[in-house]
Amino acid sequence: MSDVVVVGAGIVGASVACHLARRGVSVTLLDRGPSPATGVTGDSFAWIGNAGGDWPGGARDLRDVVLADHRRLEAELPQAAVRWTGSLVWTDAAVRPGPAAPLGPGRSWVGRADIAALEPNLRDPPERAVHTPGDGGVDPTALTGALVDAARAHGAEVLLGTVVTSLRRAGGRTVGVVSSAGFHPAATVVLAAGTNVAELCRPLGIDLPVAASPAGLLRVTAPPALVRSIVAGPDFEVREVRDGHLLMTLPHVEDTSASWLDQAARHALRRLRATFTGGDACRLTGYRIGRRPMPAPGPIVGPLPHDPSLYVAVLHSAVALAPTVGRLVAEELTSGRPAAELRRCRPR
C-alpha cells in the first residue's frame, strides 16, 4: 500500500508527487494520458508572475512566494528553467488619455520609447504599457516532465495510461482508488486531476464548485527573438516558449467547433504577422482548446472536512501556483500540521 496515491500527472499532481517523494513518502502517481501533461497543463500559456492579474480567493495568500518557489525548482531541477523575460501589458483602458493608474511593487508604467526598446520588432508600440520585469514563463510540458522524473528518481511509482474510475471507501474513509489497472490502496488519496476532480467526488455526494473554462492556445514557429518578453495586448498574449517557438492565446473562445477554431487560429496568426516586423515568417504549427479548471472561490486545496484521507488540489493558474502548492501539500501531509498559507483554500 502506498502512503499517498496522487491522481493526475499534470503540473499540480506532478508537483505534489515530487515534493512528497523527496520527503521519503511512498507515492503512486496515476494519469490517464500516455505521458505527463497531456491534459490541460500542456495547453497552458504558463505565465509566471503577473502580480497585477486576477488572483481569486486564497491565491492572493500564495502569490508573494510564487516566484521564489519557481527559482527554487530551477536550482533543484535543471530542466525546470524559467525564461525570466519580464512582461509588457496594455489594454484598451490603459492606452486611453488620462492619468495612469497607480501600480503595485515591481510594476511600472513605461512609455512608447521604452516599449520600443524592450520590443524592437513591435510595429506600432502603444502610448504606454505596464512593465513587470520580474515576470517569466516556462515550458509547462518540460516542467511537468521534470517533476515526474524527479518523483520517480526518489522512489515514486508512476503509472501512465491508467484511467481512474472511482474512489473506494471503507469505514467512512477513502482507502484507495480503482483504475483500469486495478485497485490502488493508500492511506491518503490526493485528487489533482483538474476538472475530473469534481466528477470523481460527485458519487460521494460532494459537489465541488469547479467549472471548465475553454481556452485556446496556438503554437507558432517564428524567427528567434521576434518576441522578447511576454506581450499582452487587447487582442492576444504571446511569448517565446523556447528559441524560435511562440505560444499565443485566443482571448475569446466563442465556439469549440473545429471549424471555428481553425478560422480563429488563422485570424490570430494574421494579427501576429501584422503586429511584429518579421512576422511574415511566422508559421502556425498547432492549435487546440483546453478546458481549464476554474474553482469558483479560487484554489481548492486541502482534505475534505468529513474525510481527511481524501485531499483535493484544484487551482488556477495551475502552472504559476503548482510549485508552491506542491511544497505546502507535502509539508501538511508529512507533518500533520495545516499550512497557514492555505487557510483560505480549504474545501467546504
N, C-alpha and C positions, 0 to 999 in steps of 0.2 A: 504494500500500500504506500502511495506517495503521501508525503506530508501535505502537499498542495497540488491540485490539478488546476491548470490555467487554461481556459477555453478562449481561443483567439490568438493567432500569431501575427496580428497587425502590430502597429507601433506600441500600443498600450500593453497588450499581453506580452509582447516580447520584452518590454522594459521590466514589467513585473517579474517575469520568469528569470531574467538575467540577474536582477538585484536579489531575488530570493536565493538563486543557486550560488551566487557569490558569498552568501551568508551561510552556506552549508546546508540549506534546506533541500530535501528531496522533492523535486519538481517534475511533473509531467505536463508538457505543453502540447495542446491539440489544436489543429486547424483543418478546415475542410479543403483549403487550397493546396495545390501541389508544391507551393513554395511560400515562404513568408511574404507578407504584404501584398497578396494577390487581391485583397478586398479594397476597401475604400482608402486604406493607407497609401496604396500605390497611385491613387488618383488625387493625392493632396498637393496643393501648391507649396506647402511646407515652409511657410514664412515664420521665422523665429524672431520674437520680439514684439513688434507692433504695439508698443506701450500705449498708444493712443487709441487702439481699436476697442472693440466691444468685448469686455471680459465679464460675463454674467456671473451672478451668484458668487460661490466660493472661489471661482477662478481669480478674482481680484486679490485673494489672500495668497495666491501662488505666484503671481506674475513677477514679483520682485526677485525671485530666486531662479526663474526660468533660464536666464542667460548663464548664470553661474553653473547650473546643472548641465547645460549643454557643453560648456567649456570643460567641466569635469569629465564628461564622457569622451570628449575629444582627447583628453590626456590619457584616458584609460583604454580607449579603443581607437586605434589609428584609422580604421575605416569610417569612423563617425565624424569626419571633418565637416565643419560648417563653413560656408562661404560668407565671411563677415563683410559684406559689401555695403551695408547701410541701405536705407530706403528713401525714396522720394515719393511723396503722396500729394496729389492735388485733386480736388473735386470741383464741381461747378460752383459750389458755395465759396470755396477757398480762393478762387480767382476773380470773384466779383470785386468791384471797387469798394473801398472802405477799410477801416482799421482791421488789422489781423488779430485773430483771437489769441489770448494767452495760451501757452503750451506748458506741458509738464517737463520735468527734468529729462535731459538727454535729447530733447527735441527742439528744433528752432525753425523759424521761417527763413527761407532763402529766396533771393530774387532771381530774375531771368539770367543774369550773368553767371551767378554761382551754379544754377541748374545746368547751363550750357557747359560749364567746366566739368561738372560731375557726369553729365551725359552728353558728350560731344557729338553723338550721332543723332540726337533728337532734332528733328527738322524745325519745329516751332515750339520752343520752350514756353511754358505758361508764365504769367506775370509773377507768380510766387508759388511755392510749394513748401510742405513740411519735410524737413530733413531729419532723419534719425540715424546717425552714423553707427550706432551700436547694433542695428538690426542685421539679420543674416538669414540664410536659407540652407536647407540640407537636401540631399537626395534621400527621400523617405524610404525607398526600397533598399538602398545600400545601408542606411542606418538600421533599419529593422533586421536585415540580414546579419549585420554585425552583432546586434544584441542577441539574436538567436544563436549565432555561433559561439558567443561568449557563454551563454547559458549552457549550451551543450558541452563546452570545454570544462565547465565546473560541475558536470555530472547530470544535468537535466536530460530527461528523455523527451525527444521531440518527435511527435507523430503527425506527419502532414498527410493530406488526402484522407482525413478522418473526420467524418461528419458526426457531430454530437447531436443526438436526437432527444435526449431528456435528462433530467436530474433524478437521481434515486434518493429516496428519503427513508429513514427508519427512526422510530422513537422521537419524531418531531425534529430531526436534524437531517441535513443533507450529508449523505455518506459517499457520494461519488457521482459520476456521470456515465450515461450509456451512450455508446457511439457505434458507428459502423464496424469498429474493430472489437467491440465487446464492452465489458464493464470495467471502469477505472475507479477503484476505491480511493478515497482521500479523506484526511482529517478536515481539510478546508478546500472548497471549490471557489475559484475566482473567475467570474464571468467578465471577459474583456473582449467580447465579440461584436462590438458596435450595436447596430440596430437589432441584431439577433438576440441580444441580452433580454430585451423585453419579451420576445417570443418564447425564450426558454423559461422565463419566470411566470408567464401567464397561466400555464396549467396548475401552478401552485396557488392561484388566486392573488398573485402580486401584479399590480398594474404600474409599471414604471413609466413615467411621462417622457418617453423618448420618441421623437418624430424623426422621419427620414427626410432630409433636405437634399434635393438634387443639385449637383454642382458639376459644371462642365470644365474639363481640363484638356488643353491642346499641347501636343509635343511638336516642336519645330526645330529644324536644323537652321543654323544661321552662321554668318562669319563670326569667329571668336571675338568677344568683347564688343559686339554690336550693342548689347545692353550691359551696362556696367554695374548697376545697382538694382534693387527691387523697385520697379517703376509701377506706380498705381495711379492711374488717371481715371477720368469718368467712364471711359469705355472698356478698359481691361486692366488686368495686372499682368506683368511679365517680368521674368528674371532668367538669368543664365544658371541652369542647374549644374552643368559642367561645360567645359570649353566647347563652344560651337553647338550647344543644345539648350534650347529655351523651353520653359514651361509658361503657359499662358492660360488665363482663366476666361470663361464666358461669364460676364457679370449677371446676366439674367437668363435663366433657363425657363423658357416659356412652354416647352414641349419636351417630351422624352422620346419621340419617334426618331427612327434612323434618318428619315428624310429631313426633318427639321434640324437635327444635329449636324448633318453634312452641310446643309446650307449655311447654318450659323458659323460653323468652323471655317468655311471658306470666306465668309464675310469678315470674320475676325482676322484672318490672315491678310486680307486686303488692307484692313486698317493698320495692321502692324507694319506692312510694307510702306504704307503712306506716312507712318509716323517717324520712321528712322531712315536716315541716309544709309544706303547699302542694304535696305530691307528687301530689295528686289531679289536678293539671293536667298531669302528665307523659303524653306520648303516644309510643308505640312507632312509629318510622318505618322501621326496618330491622334485620335481624339476619342473621348468617351465621357459618359456621365456616371459619376459615383453617387452613392446615397449616404451622405454624411449623417451620423447620429447627432441629433440636436436635443439634448436633455433640456426640458423646459426651464428648470430652475438654475441651470448651469451644471457643472460637473457633478455626477452622482458617483461617489466613491465611499465604500465602507460596507460593513456587514449589515445584513438585513436585521431589523430590530427583533424579530421573533425567532431568528435562526442565525446565530453568529458564525456557524460553519459555512454559510453561503455569503460570499463577498462579491460586490459588483464594482466595476470601474468603467464608466461610460462618460466620455468627455469630448468637448470641442473647445479649443482647437487641439486635437489629439497630438499632433506631431510636436507642437510647441511645448505642451504640458507633460508629455509622456516621461521624459527623464526624471522630472520632479515627482510625479505621481508614482512611478515605479519605485523610486527610492523610499517614499513615505509609506507605501503599502508594505514593502518588505520590512521596514522598521516596525510597523504596527504588528504584523503577523509574527515576527520573531521575538519582539519584546513584550507583547500583550498590552502595551500602553498606547492609547489613542494619540494620534498626531494632532497637535493643536491647529496646524495649518489646514487640516481637512474638516474642521468642525462645521463649516457651513456647506459641506459637500455631502452630508450623510443622506442615505435613502430614507424616505419617510412614507 
